[in-house]
Amino acid sequence: MKSSDPTSIAISAIQNASTVPVTSSQVIAALRAGQGEPSHLRAMFGDVAFETLIRIGIKHGISNAEIGRAYLRARRSAAARNPELDEWCAEQFGVPAFEERVKAAG
């Protein structure tokens, strides 16, 4: 039976990509702050569907702006990459603001 719980979906994707164990509280914290085990961040922001990340945010009271900032932080610190999230962040923050955040992130 396939789980429709978004956090469980994210955990499964992370476990498929990383040998480091992950918990639901770590997933939620990473989505809120963009910090944590680098392999978890890369898998979560790179392999988990954008819609699933948004569903996790809704379920746990994480705003779209927090998700965007978390992605940018993970992008900088863990080399997380997701073209769909790049585009979404550009729309959320405005293209010039997004480009400045990316430059500042290094």
Jmol script that loads the backbone (N, CA, C; Angstrom):
load data "model"
ATOM      1  N   MET A   1       0.842  -1.183   0.000  1.00  0.00           N
ATOM      2  CA  MET A   1       0.000   0.000   0.000  1.00  0.00           C
ATOM      3  C   MET A   1       0.880   1.236   0.000  1.00  0.00           C
ATOM      4  N   LYS A   2       0.649   2.130  -0.903  1.00  0.00           N
ATOM      5  CA  LYS A   2       1.448   3.335  -1.024  1.00  0.00           C
ATOM      6  C   LYS A   2       0.914   4.419  -0.093  1.00  0.00           C
ATOM      7  N   SER A   3       1.821   5.044   0.641  1.00  0.00           N
ATOM      8  CA  SER A   3       1.427   6.082   1.581  1.00  0.00           C
ATOM      9  C   SER A   3       1.181   7.390   0.859  1.00  0.00           C
ATOM     10  N   SER A   4       0.145   8.105   1.279  1.00  0.00           N
ATOM     11  CA  SER A   4      -0.104   9.417   0.702  1.00  0.00           C
ATOM     12  C   SER A   4       0.314  10.520   1.668  1.00  0.00           C
ATOM     13  N   ASP A   5       0.874  10.131   2.821  1.00  0.00           N
ATOM     14  CA  ASP A   5       1.374  11.125   3.766  1.00  0.00           C
ATOM     15  C   ASP A   5       2.621  11.773   3.168  1.00  0.00           C
ATOM     16  N   PRO A   6       2.620  13.095   2.993  1.00  0.00           N
ATOM     17  CA  PRO A   6       3.756  13.728   2.314  1.00  0.00           C
ATOM     18  C   PRO A   6       5.083  13.563   3.054  1.00  0.00           C
ATOM     19  N   THR A   7       5.040  13.561   4.371  1.00  0.00           N
ATOM     20  CA  THR A   7       6.283  13.392   5.121  1.00  0.00           C
ATOM     21  C   THR A   7       6.850  11.984   4.923  1.00  0.00           C
ATOM     22  N   SER A   8       5.981  10.990   4.883  1.00  0.00           N
ATOM     23  CA  SER A   8       6.425   9.613   4.629  1.00  0.00           C
ATOM     24  C   SER A   8       7.013   9.475   3.235  1.00  0.00           C
ATOM     25  N   ILE A   9       6.428  10.164   2.281  1.00  0.00           N
ATOM     26  CA  ILE A   9       6.951  10.145   0.908  1.00  0.00           C
ATOM     27  C   ILE A   9       8.360  10.727   0.887  1.00  0.00           C
ATOM     28  N   ALA A  10       8.559  11.851   1.578  1.00  0.00           N
ATOM     29  CA  ALA A  10       9.882  12.480   1.634  1.00  0.00           C
ATOM     30  C   ALA A  10      10.890  11.571   2.326  1.00  0.00           C
ATOM     31  N   ILE A  11      10.482  10.956   3.426  1.00  0.00           N
ATOM     32  CA  ILE A  11      11.380  10.036   4.147  1.00  0.00           C
ATOM     33  C   ILE A  11      11.809   8.896   3.231  1.00  0.00           C
ATOM     34  N   SER A  12      10.876   8.339   2.491  1.00  0.00           N
ATOM     35  CA  SER A  12      11.194   7.239   1.583  1.00  0.00           C
ATOM     36  C   SER A  12      12.209   7.674   0.528  1.00  0.00           C
ATOM     37  N   ALA A  13      12.005   8.849  -0.051  1.00  0.00           N
ATOM     38  CA  ALA A  13      12.936   9.354  -1.071  1.00  0.00           C
ATOM     39  C   ALA A  13      14.323   9.578  -0.482  1.00  0.00           C
ATOM     40  N   ILE A  14      14.366  10.122   0.718  1.00  0.00           N
ATOM     41  CA  ILE A  14      15.655  10.377   1.367  1.00  0.00           C
ATOM     42  C   ILE A  14      16.346   9.053   1.690  1.00  0.00           C
ATOM     43  N   GLN A  15      15.597   8.079   2.201  1.00  0.00           N
ATOM     44  CA  GLN A  15      16.181   6.778   2.528  1.00  0.00           C
ATOM     45  C   GLN A  15      16.705   6.069   1.284  1.00  0.00           C
ATOM     46  N   ASN A  16      16.069   6.300   0.146  1.00  0.00           N
ATOM     47  CA  ASN A  16      16.549   5.699  -1.100  1.00  0.00           C
ATOM     48  C   ASN A  16      17.870   6.311  -1.565  1.00  0.00           C
ATOM     49  N   ALA A  17      18.134   7.550  -1.147  1.00  0.00           N
ATOM     50  CA  ALA A  17      19.318   8.254  -1.628  1.00  0.00           C
ATOM     51  C   ALA A  17      20.447   8.330  -0.604  1.00  0.00           C
ATOM     52  N   SER A  18      20.169   8.017   0.644  1.00  0.00           N
ATOM     53  CA  SER A  18      21.157   8.222   1.697  1.00  0.00           C
ATOM     54  C   SER A  18      21.242   6.994   2.597  1.00  0.00           C
ATOM     55  N   THR A  19      22.436   6.728   3.083  1.00  0.00           N
ATOM     56  CA  THR A  19      22.612   5.643   4.049  1.00  0.00           C
ATOM     57  C   THR A  19      22.446   6.141   5.478  1.00  0.00           C
ATOM     58  N   VAL A  20      22.320   7.463   5.630  1.00  0.00           N
ATOM     59  CA  VAL A  20      22.158   8.059   6.954  1.00  0.00           C
ATOM     60  C   VAL A  20      20.673   8.044   7.316  1.00  0.00           C
ATOM     61  N   PRO A  21      20.299   7.448   8.443  1.00  0.00           N
ATOM     62  CA  PRO A  21      18.886   7.396   8.825  1.00  0.00           C
ATOM     63  C   PRO A  21      18.271   8.789   8.943  1.00  0.00           C
ATOM     64  N   VAL A  22      16.965   8.869   8.691  1.00  0.00           N
ATOM     65  CA  VAL A  22      16.250  10.149   8.754  1.00  0.00           C
ATOM     66  C   VAL A  22      14.929   9.942   9.490  1.00  0.00           C
ATOM     67  N   THR A  23      14.518  10.962  10.235  1.00  0.00           N
ATOM     68  CA  THR A  23      13.249  10.921  10.955  1.00  0.00           C
ATOM     69  C   THR A  23      12.318  11.998  10.402  1.00  0.00           C
ATOM     70  N   SER A  24      11.044  11.884  10.734  1.00  0.00           N
ATOM     71  CA  SER A  24      10.094  12.892  10.268  1.00  0.00           C
ATOM     72  C   SER A  24      10.423  14.260  10.852  1.00  0.00           C
ATOM     73  N   SER A  25      10.876  14.318  12.088  1.00  0.00           N
ATOM     74  CA  SER A  25      11.222  15.624  12.668  1.00  0.00           C
ATOM     75  C   SER A  25      12.409  16.257  11.944  1.00  0.00           C
ATOM     76  N   GLN A  26      13.345  15.441  11.455  1.00  0.00           N
ATOM     77  CA  GLN A  26      14.468  15.978  10.677  1.00  0.00           C
ATOM     78  C   GLN A  26      13.991  16.520   9.338  1.00  0.00           C
ATOM     79  N   VAL A  27      13.051  15.832   8.708  1.00  0.00           N
ATOM     80  CA  VAL A  27      12.497  16.308   7.436  1.00  0.00           C
ATOM     81  C   VAL A  27      11.820  17.657   7.632  1.00  0.00           C
ATOM     82  N   ILE A  28      11.011  17.757   8.663  1.00  0.00           N
ATOM     83  CA  ILE A  28      10.288  19.002   8.926  1.00  0.00           C
ATOM     84  C   ILE A  28      11.263  20.128   9.247  1.00  0.00           C
ATOM     85  N   ALA A  29      12.257  19.860  10.075  1.00  0.00           N
ATOM     86  CA  ALA A  29      13.258  20.868  10.416  1.00  0.00           C
ATOM     87  C   ALA A  29      14.040  21.312   9.181  1.00  0.00           C
ATOM     88  N   ALA A  30      14.394  20.370   8.327  1.00  0.00           N
ATOM     89  CA  ALA A  30      15.141  20.699   7.110  1.00  0.00           C
ATOM     90  C   ALA A  30      14.302  21.547   6.164  1.00  0.00           C
ATOM     91  N   LEU A  31      13.015  21.230   6.052  1.00  0.00           N
ATOM     92  CA  LEU A  31      12.152  22.019   5.176  1.00  0.00           C
ATOM     93  C   LEU A  31      11.950  23.420   5.733  1.00  0.00           C
ATOM     94  N   ARG A  32      11.966  23.542   7.035  1.00  0.00           N
ATOM     95  CA  ARG A  32      11.790  24.850   7.666  1.00  0.00           C
ATOM     96  C   ARG A  32      13.066  25.702   7.597  1.00  0.00           C
ATOM     97  N   ALA A  33      14.228  25.066   7.740  1.00  0.00           N
ATOM     98  CA  ALA A  33      15.467  25.831   7.881  1.00  0.00           C
ATOM     99  C   ALA A  33      16.516  25.576   6.807  1.00  0.00           C
ATOM    100  N   GLY A  34      16.375  24.501   6.020  1.00  0.00           N
ATOM    101  CA  GLY A  34      17.372  24.209   4.995  1.00  0.00           C
ATOM    102  C   GLY A  34      18.691  23.751   5.560  1.00  0.00           C
ATOM    103  N   GLN A  35      18.655  23.187   6.761  1.00  0.00           N
ATOM    104  CA  GLN A  35      19.868  22.720   7.405  1.00  0.00           C
ATOM    105  C   GLN A  35      19.692  21.263   7.803  1.00  0.00           C
ATOM    106  N   GLY A  36      20.810  20.565   7.887  1.00  0.00           N
ATOM    107  CA  GLY A  36      20.773  19.163   8.278  1.00  0.00           C
ATOM    108  C   GLY A  36      21.800  18.368   7.505  1.00  0.00           C
ATOM    109  N   GLU A  37      21.644  17.072   7.524  1.00  0.00           N
ATOM    110  CA  GLU A  37      22.535  16.161   6.807  1.00  0.00           C
ATOM    111  C   GLU A  37      22.521  16.517   5.317  1.00  0.00           C
ATOM    112  N   PRO A  38      23.681  16.805   4.723  1.00  0.00           N
ATOM    113  CA  PRO A  38      23.716  17.204   3.312  1.00  0.00           C
ATOM    114  C   PRO A  38      23.045  16.214   2.350  1.00  0.00           C
ATOM    115  N   SER A  39      23.232  14.909   2.587  1.00  0.00           N
ATOM    116  CA  SER A  39      22.602  13.940   1.680  1.00  0.00           C
ATOM    117  C   SER A  39      21.082  13.988   1.801  1.00  0.00           C
ATOM    118  N   HIS A  40      20.579  14.291   2.985  1.00  0.00           N
ATOM    119  CA  HIS A  40      19.134  14.437   3.171  1.00  0.00           C
ATOM    120  C   HIS A  40      18.626  15.674   2.427  1.00  0.00           C
ATOM    121  N   LEU A  41      19.350  16.766   2.547  1.00  0.00           N
ATOM    122  CA  LEU A  41      18.939  18.005   1.879  1.00  0.00           C
ATOM    123  C   LEU A  41      18.930  17.842   0.362  1.00  0.00           C
ATOM    124  N   ARG A  42      19.971  17.209  -0.171  1.00  0.00           N
ATOM    125  CA  ARG A  42      20.021  17.006  -1.629  1.00  0.00           C
ATOM    126  C   ARG A  42      18.867  16.135  -2.093  1.00  0.00           C
ATOM    127  N   ALA A  43      18.586  15.072  -1.351  1.00  0.00           N
ATOM    128  CA  ALA A  43      17.491  14.182  -1.745  1.00  0.00           C
ATOM    129  C   ALA A  43      16.141  14.868  -1.584  1.00  0.00           C
ATOM    130  N   MET A  44      15.945  15.556  -0.470  1.00  0.00           N
ATOM    131  CA  MET A  44      14.648  16.176  -0.230  1.00  0.00           C
ATOM    132  C   MET A  44      14.341  17.249  -1.268  1.00  0.00           C
ATOM    133  N   PHE A  45      15.286  18.123  -1.511  1.00  0.00           N
ATOM    134  CA  PHE A  45      15.020  19.208  -2.454  1.00  0.00           C
ATOM    135  C   PHE A  45      15.215  18.793  -3.905  1.00  0.00           C
ATOM    136  N   GLY A  46      15.950  17.702  -4.143  1.00  0.00           N
ATOM    137  CA  GLY A  46      16.193  17.270  -5.512  1.00  0.00           C
ATOM    138  C   GLY A  46      15.302  16.148  -6.007  1.00  0.00           C
ATOM    139  N   ASP A  47      14.874  15.259  -5.103  1.00  0.00           N
ATOM    140  CA  ASP A  47      14.131  14.069  -5.517  1.00  0.00           C
ATOM    141  C   ASP A  47      12.648  14.082  -5.129  1.00  0.00           C
ATOM    142  N   VAL A  48      12.303  14.842  -4.113  1.00  0.00           N
ATOM    143  CA  VAL A  48      10.912  14.891  -3.660  1.00  0.00           C
ATOM    144  C   VAL A  48      10.158  15.909  -4.523  1.00  0.00           C
ATOM    145  N   ALA A  49       8.994  15.531  -4.989  1.00  0.00           N
ATOM    146  CA  ALA A  49       8.195  16.407  -5.846  1.00  0.00           C
ATOM    147  C   ALA A  49       7.901  17.726  -5.139  1.00  0.00           C
ATOM    148  N   PHE A  50       7.947  18.785  -5.907  1.00  0.00           N
ATOM    149  CA  PHE A  50       7.667  20.130  -5.410  1.00  0.00           C
ATOM    150  C   PHE A  50       6.332  20.160  -4.657  1.00  0.00           C
ATOM    151  N   GLU A  51       5.312  19.557  -5.236  1.00  0.00           N
ATOM    152  CA  GLU A  51       3.981  19.548  -4.614  1.00  0.00           C
ATOM    153  C   GLU A  51       4.008  18.846  -3.256  1.00  0.00           C
ATOM    154  N   THR A  52       4.830  17.816  -3.132  1.00  0.00           N
ATOM    155  CA  THR A  52       4.948  17.103  -1.862  1.00  0.00           C
ATOM    156  C   THR A  52       5.585  17.997  -0.810  1.00  0.00           C
ATOM    157  N   LEU A  53       6.598  18.754  -1.193  1.00  0.00           N
ATOM    158  CA  LEU A  53       7.224  19.687  -0.247  1.00  0.00           C
ATOM    159  C   LEU A  53       6.210  20.721   0.232  1.00  0.00           C
ATOM    160  N   ILE A  54       5.406  21.236  -0.681  1.00  0.00           N
ATOM    161  CA  ILE A  54       4.379  22.219  -0.314  1.00  0.00           C
ATOM    162  C   ILE A  54       3.356  21.577   0.628  1.00  0.00           C
ATOM    163  N   ARG A  55       2.969  20.339   0.351  1.00  0.00           N
ATOM    164  CA  ARG A  55       2.010  19.634   1.225  1.00  0.00           C
ATOM    165  C   ARG A  55       2.582  19.438   2.626  1.00  0.00           C
ATOM    166  N   ILE A  56       3.877  19.118   2.712  1.00  0.00           N
ATOM    167  CA  ILE A  56       4.513  19.000   4.032  1.00  0.00           C
ATOM    168  C   ILE A  56       4.453  20.352   4.738  1.00  0.00           C
ATOM    169  N   GLY A  57       4.759  21.401   4.007  1.00  0.00           N
ATOM    170  CA  GLY A  57       4.705  22.745   4.577  1.00  0.00           C
ATOM    171  C   GLY A  57       3.323  23.091   5.108  1.00  0.00           C
ATOM    172  N   ILE A  58       2.302  22.812   4.327  1.00  0.00           N
ATOM    173  CA  ILE A  58       0.930  23.102   4.757  1.00  0.00           C
ATOM    174  C   ILE A  58       0.604  22.308   6.019  1.00  0.00           C
ATOM    175  N   LYS A  59       0.949  21.037   6.015  1.00  0.00           N
ATOM    176  CA  LYS A  59       0.634  20.154   7.148  1.00  0.00           C
ATOM    177  C   LYS A  59       1.308  20.611   8.440  1.00  0.00           C
ATOM    178  N   HIS A  60       2.501  21.198   8.321  1.00  0.00           N
ATOM    179  CA  HIS A  60       3.279  21.543   9.510  1.00  0.00           C
ATOM    180  C   HIS A  60       3.445  23.045   9.719  1.00  0.00           C
ATOM    181  N   GLY A  61       2.645  23.842   9.027  1.00  0.00           N
ATOM    182  CA  GLY A  61       2.667  25.285   9.244  1.00  0.00           C
ATOM    183  C   GLY A  61       3.931  25.969   8.770  1.00  0.00           C
ATOM    184  N   ILE A  62       4.530  25.442   7.717  1.00  0.00           N
ATOM    185  CA  ILE A  62       5.742  26.037   7.144  1.00  0.00           C
ATOM    186  C   ILE A  62       5.311  26.858   5.929  1.00  0.00           C
ATOM    187  N   SER A  63       5.602  28.140   5.952  1.00  0.00           N
ATOM    188  CA  SER A  63       5.160  29.024   4.871  1.00  0.00           C
ATOM    189  C   SER A  63       5.952  28.776   3.588  1.00  0.00           C
ATOM    190  N   ASN A  64       5.386  29.219   2.490  1.00  0.00           N
ATOM    191  CA  ASN A  64       6.085  29.122   1.204  1.00  0.00           C
ATOM    192  C   ASN A  64       7.407  29.884   1.251  1.00  0.00           C
ATOM    193  N   ALA A  65       7.406  31.042   1.908  1.00  0.00           N
ATOM    194  CA  ALA A  65       8.643  31.827   2.009  1.00  0.00           C
ATOM    195  C   ALA A  65       9.707  31.056   2.789  1.00  0.00           C
ATOM    196  N   GLU A  66       9.308  30.358   3.857  1.00  0.00           N
ATOM    197  CA  GLU A  66      10.268  29.552   4.616  1.00  0.00           C
ATOM    198  C   GLU A  66      10.831  28.429   3.764  1.00  0.00           C
ATOM    199  N   ILE A  67       9.966  27.779   2.975  1.00  0.00           N
ATOM    200  CA  ILE A  67      10.432  26.707   2.086  1.00  0.00           C
ATOM    201  C   ILE A  67      11.425  27.258   1.075  1.00  0.00           C
ATOM    202  N   GLY A  68      11.122  28.404   0.505  1.00  0.00           N
ATOM    203  CA  GLY A  68      12.032  29.026  -0.461  1.00  0.00           C
ATOM    204  C   GLY A  68      13.377  29.361   0.156  1.00  0.00           C
ATOM    205  N   ARG A  69      13.351  29.962   1.337  1.00  0.00           N
ATOM    206  CA  ARG A  69      14.618  30.288   2.018  1.00  0.00           C
ATOM    207  C   ARG A  69      15.386  29.028   2.394  1.00  0.00           C
ATOM    208  N   ALA A  70      14.656  27.995   2.831  1.00  0.00           N
ATOM    209  CA  ALA A  70      15.312  26.732   3.183  1.00  0.00           C
ATOM    210  C   ALA A  70      15.988  26.120   1.960  1.00  0.00           C
ATOM    211  N   TYR A  71      15.300  26.155   0.815  1.00  0.00           N
ATOM    212  CA  TYR A  71      15.896  25.618  -0.407  1.00  0.00           C
ATOM    213  C   TYR A  71      17.162  26.387  -0.769  1.00  0.00           C
ATOM    214  N   LEU A  72      17.105  27.715  -0.702  1.00  0.00           N
ATOM    215  CA  LEU A  72      18.288  28.507  -1.050  1.00  0.00           C
ATOM    216  C   LEU A  72      19.450  28.205  -0.105  1.00  0.00           C
ATOM    217  N   ARG A  73      19.149  28.018   1.171  1.00  0.00           N
ATOM    218  CA  ARG A  73      20.194  27.672   2.136  1.00  0.00           C
ATOM    219  C   ARG A  73      20.772  26.286   1.821  1.00  0.00           C
ATOM    220  N   ALA A  74      19.901  25.330   1.520  1.00  0.00           N
ATOM    221  CA  ALA A  74      20.363  23.974   1.181  1.00  0.00           C
ATOM    222  C   ALA A  74      21.127  23.967  -0.133  1.00  0.00           C
ATOM    223  N   ARG A  75      20.713  24.815  -1.022  1.00  0.00           N
ATOM    224  CA  ARG A  75      21.418  24.931  -2.301  1.00  0.00           C
ATOM    225  C   ARG A  75      22.861  25.376  -2.071  1.00  0.00           C
ATOM    226  N   ARG A  76      23.009  26.340  -1.178  1.00  0.00           N
ATOM    227  CA  ARG A  76      24.337  26.869  -0.874  1.00  0.00           C
ATOM    228  C   ARG A  76      25.165  25.870  -0.068  1.00  0.00           C
ATOM    229  N   SER A  77      24.585  25.303   0.978  1.00  0.00           N
ATOM    230  CA  SER A  77      25.374  24.498   1.909  1.00  0.00           C
ATOM    231  C   SER A  77      25.553  23.043   1.493  1.00  0.00           C
ATOM    232  N   ALA A  78      24.586  22.498   0.740  1.00  0.00           N
ATOM    233  CA  ALA A  78      24.634  21.066   0.426  1.00  0.00           C
ATOM    234  C   ALA A  78      24.581  20.768  -1.064  1.00  0.00           C
ATOM    235  N   ALA A  79      24.638  21.813  -1.881  1.00  0.00           N
ATOM    236  CA  ALA A  79      24.577  21.660  -3.344  1.00  0.00           C
ATOM    237  C   ALA A  79      23.267  21.019  -3.798  1.00  0.00           C
ATOM    238  N   ALA A  80      22.185  21.283  -3.059  1.00  0.00           N
ATOM    239  CA  ALA A  80      20.867  20.812  -3.487  1.00  0.00           C
ATOM    240  C   ALA A  80      20.471  21.575  -4.746  1.00  0.00           C
ATOM    241  N   ARG A  81      19.918  20.864  -5.735  1.00  0.00           N
ATOM    242  CA  ARG A  81      19.536  21.523  -6.982  1.00  0.00           C
ATOM    243  C   ARG A  81      18.201  20.983  -7.453  1.00  0.00           C
ATOM    244  N   ASN A  82      17.348  21.929  -7.866  1.00  0.00           N
ATOM    245  CA  ASN A  82      16.040  21.567  -8.394  1.00  0.00           C
ATOM    246  C   ASN A  82      15.575  22.704  -9.301  1.00  0.00           C
ATOM    247  N   PRO A  83      15.585  22.500 -10.618  1.00  0.00           N
ATOM    248  CA  PRO A  83      15.187  23.572 -11.543  1.00  0.00           C
ATOM    249  C   PRO A  83      13.780  24.106 -11.281  1.00  0.00           C
ATOM    250  N   GLU A  84      12.861  23.220 -10.870  1.00  0.00           N
ATOM    251  CA  GLU A  84      11.496  23.672 -10.586  1.00  0.00           C
ATOM    252  C   GLU A  84      11.477  24.601  -9.367  1.00  0.00           C
ATOM    253  N   LEU A  85      12.248  24.265  -8.342  1.00  0.00           N
ATOM    254  CA  LEU A  85      12.329  25.135  -7.172  1.00  0.00           C
ATOM    255  C   LEU A  85      13.064  26.431  -7.493  1.00  0.00           C
ATOM    256  N   ASP A  86      14.075  26.379  -8.360  1.00  0.00           N
ATOM    257  CA  ASP A  86      14.745  27.604  -8.788  1.00  0.00           C
ATOM    258  C   ASP A  86      13.741  28.565  -9.433  1.00  0.00           C
ATOM    259  N   GLU A  87      12.931  28.023 -10.327  1.00  0.00           N
ATOM    260  CA  GLU A  87      11.928  28.839 -11.012  1.00  0.00           C
ATOM    261  C   GLU A  87      10.895  29.374 -10.028  1.00  0.00           C
ATOM    262  N   TRP A  88      10.438  28.522  -9.137  1.00  0.00           N
ATOM    263  CA  TRP A  88       9.447  28.924  -8.145  1.00  0.00           C
ATOM    264  C   TRP A  88       9.989  30.017  -7.230  1.00  0.00           C
ATOM    265  N   CYS A  89      11.245  29.867  -6.775  1.00  0.00           N
ATOM    266  CA  CYS A  89      11.858  30.885  -5.919  1.00  0.00           C
ATOM    267  C   CYS A  89      11.986  32.213  -6.664  1.00  0.00           C
ATOM    268  N   ALA A  90      12.331  32.137  -7.926  1.00  0.00           N
ATOM    269  CA  ALA A  90      12.429  33.367  -8.722  1.00  0.00           C
ATOM    270  C   ALA A  90      11.072  34.069  -8.789  1.00  0.00           C
ATOM    271  N   GLU A  91      10.004  33.284  -8.924  1.00  0.00           N
ATOM    272  CA  GLU A  91       8.660  33.868  -8.945  1.00  0.00           C
ATOM    273  C   GLU A  91       8.271  34.398  -7.569  1.00  0.00           C
ATOM    274  N   GLN A  92       8.581  33.664  -6.512  1.00  0.00           N
ATOM    275  CA  GLN A  92       8.208  34.059  -5.153  1.00  0.00           C
ATOM    276  C   GLN A  92       8.951  35.306  -4.690  1.00  0.00           C
ATOM    277  N   PHE A  93      10.240  35.346  -4.960  1.00  0.00           N
ATOM    278  CA  PHE A  93      11.069  36.427  -4.464  1.00  0.00           C
ATOM    279  C   PHE A  93      11.312  37.513  -5.499  1.00  0.00           C
ATOM    280  N   GLY A  94      10.895  37.273  -6.736  1.00  0.00           N
ATOM    281  CA  GLY A  94      11.208  38.191  -7.825  1.00  0.00           C
ATOM    282  C   GLY A  94      12.566  37.821  -8.390  1.00  0.00           C
ATOM    283  N   VAL A  95      12.695  37.856  -9.684  1.00  0.00           N
ATOM    284  CA  VAL A  95      13.929  37.397 -10.321  1.00  0.00           C
ATOM    285  C   VAL A  95      15.150  38.153  -9.821  1.00  0.00           C
ATOM    286  N   PRO A  96      15.147  39.494  -9.767  1.00  0.00           N
ATOM    287  CA  PRO A  96      16.357  40.169  -9.265  1.00  0.00           C
ATOM    288  C   PRO A  96      16.676  39.781  -7.825  1.00  0.00           C
ATOM    289  N   ALA A  97      15.649  39.672  -6.979  1.00  0.00           N
ATOM    290  CA  ALA A  97      15.887  39.299  -5.581  1.00  0.00           C
ATOM    291  C   ALA A  97      16.439  37.884  -5.497  1.00  0.00           C
ATOM    292  N   PHE A  98      15.902  36.972  -6.300  1.00  0.00           N
ATOM    293  CA  PHE A  98      16.387  35.595  -6.306  1.00  0.00           C
ATOM    294  C   PHE A  98      17.844  35.551  -6.746  1.00  0.00           C
ATOM    295  N   GLU A  99      18.168  36.275  -7.808  1.00  0.00           N
ATOM    296  CA  GLU A  99      19.549  36.286  -8.295  1.00  0.00           C
ATOM    297  C   GLU A  99      20.495  36.839  -7.227  1.00  0.00           C
ATOM    298  N   GLU A 100      20.060  37.852  -6.496  1.00  0.00           N
ATOM    299  CA  GLU A 100      20.883  38.406  -5.427  1.00  0.00           C
ATOM    300  C   GLU A 100      21.053  37.391  -4.286  1.00  0.00           C
ATOM    301  N   ARG A 101      19.994  36.649  -3.964  1.00  0.00           N
ATOM    302  CA  ARG A 101      20.089  35.642  -2.911  1.00  0.00           C
ATOM    303  C   ARG A 101      21.036  34.519  -3.326  1.00  0.00           C
ATOM    304  N   VAL A 102      20.981  34.144  -4.598  1.00  0.00           N
ATOM    305  CA  VAL A 102      21.873  33.094  -5.094  1.00  0.00           C
ATOM    306  C   VAL A 102      23.311  33.578  -5.042  1.00  0.00           C
ATOM    307  N   LYS A 103      23.553  34.812  -5.462  1.00  0.00           N
ATOM    308  CA  LYS A 103      24.918  35.375  -5.410  1.00  0.00           C
ATOM    309  C   LYS A 103      25.416  35.433  -3.975  1.00  0.00           C
ATOM    310  N   ALA A 104      24.556  35.866  -3.075  1.00  0.00           N
ATOM    311  CA  ALA A 104      24.948  35.966  -1.672  1.00  0.00           C
ATOM    312  C   ALA A 104      25.211  34.591  -1.072  1.00  0.00           C
ATOM    313  N   ALA A 105      24.486  33.597  -1.574  1.00  0.00           N
ATOM    314  CA  ALA A 105      24.670  32.245  -1.063  1.00  0.00           C
ATOM    315  C   ALA A 105      25.998  31.645  -1.531  1.00  0.00           C
ATOM    316  N   GLY A 106      26.558  32.220  -2.572  1.00  0.00           N
ATOM    317  CA  GLY A 106      27.855  31.725  -3.069  1.00  0.00           C
ATOM    318  C   GLY A 106      27.662  30.640  -4.011  1.00  0.00           C
TER     319      GLY A 106
END
end "model"
wireframe off; spacefill off
backbone 0.3
color backbone group
